[in-house]
Amino acid sequence: MKNYLSRAREWLLQEKYQGRTNSQYFNDLERIKKGEPLDYIIGFKKFLDCHIDLSQKPFIPREETEYWTEKAIEIIKKENTKNNLKILDIFAGSGCIGISILKHIPQSKVVFADKYTRSIKQIKLNIKLNKISPSRYRVIQSDVFDNIKGKFDYIFANPPYISKEKAYRVKESVLQWEPQNALWGDKDGLFYIKKLLQQASNYLKVQGKIFLEFDDYQKKAIEKIIKQLNYSFYVFHKDQFKRWRWMEVVK
Ligand SMILES: C[S@@+](CC[C@H](N)C(=O)[O-])C[C@H]1O[C@@H](n2cnc3c(N)ncnc32)[C@H](O)[C@@H]1O
């Protein structure tokens, strides 16, 4: 803990205050001591070269998500020379995934969707901060697919997938400070993953693809769900820590 505090202090000083202390800095030190995540105190996170503001306290973008999003962007670039790619970032949160897609795939257009007003506000702010042209995006408040129309080339999803039964594995600071709506996927963690997989094919073009994040131990159960649905292909991938973390599913 002591180690964490001194590292956090140094990081804060450099990232937010460019090495110069002031009274706000000392207020922030108190926030660190109370356990608030450093990313909220600094106020933003870098995600694939994009500036992701966290002022609305969305789910903090994770490095595992950044890892697979980068891989997925590489896959899309290899698969496509098409001029106009329609992509859905569902469960968008801060908007980190969709914004990095817009930055790194010039021919893409992204629909951002999230159920909660705070996320919608955060996504719009991040779109503005990253200077995305209005012709390239839409932001839709939607409970999963309820308000989504049309068909997409790709769907990116990092749904709430923590199992209530495994709550003991979740860090105290996550439980206390991050939005609860972003975390829980019911008893087994699969509620939204299942819902997404059951409905997504209605929103995919022929040969359209889903990129989905999940937790290591859920791989087997997800495979069982997929096998009952009508997808033509799927493949699981590991993250940078060698844990099963994301998958591609083709309509
Ligand atoms: C794990 S976070 C992912 C956020 C972001 N995409 C990322 O990767 O950092 C899940 C997000 O799903 C949203 N969410 C929760 N329930 C939802 C629902 N029923 N429909 C749509 N979005 C929902 C939460 O508000 C949260 O922003």
The ligand as a Gaussian input file, in Angstrom:
#p B3LYP/6-31G(d) Opt

LIG

0 1
 C      -17.592000      -2.995000     -18.887000
 S      -18.265000      -1.421000     -19.335000
 C      -17.453000      -1.166000     -20.897000
 C      -17.211000       0.273000     -21.235000
 C      -16.289000       0.521000     -22.431000
 N      -16.814000      -0.063000     -23.645000
 C      -14.905000      -0.034000     -22.163000
 O      -14.537000      -1.046000     -22.792000
 O      -14.176000       0.514000     -21.333000
 C      -19.935000      -1.845000     -19.736000
 C      -20.835000      -0.696000     -20.157000
 O      -22.139000      -1.240000     -20.446000
 C      -23.130000      -0.291000     -20.064000
 N      -24.383000      -1.035000     -19.828000
 C      -24.760000      -1.722000     -18.737000
 N      -25.976000      -2.296000     -18.928000
 C      -26.358000      -1.951000     -20.180000
 C      -27.527000      -2.247000     -20.963000
 N      -28.515000      -2.987000     -20.476000
 N      -27.587000      -1.753000     -22.214000
 C      -26.583000      -0.994000     -22.712000
 N      -25.472000      -0.662000     -22.022000
 C      -25.363000      -1.145000     -20.767000
 C      -22.559000       0.365000     -18.825000
 O      -23.136000       1.637000     -18.651000
 C      -21.060000       0.413000     -19.142000
 O      -20.738000       1.644000     -19.720000

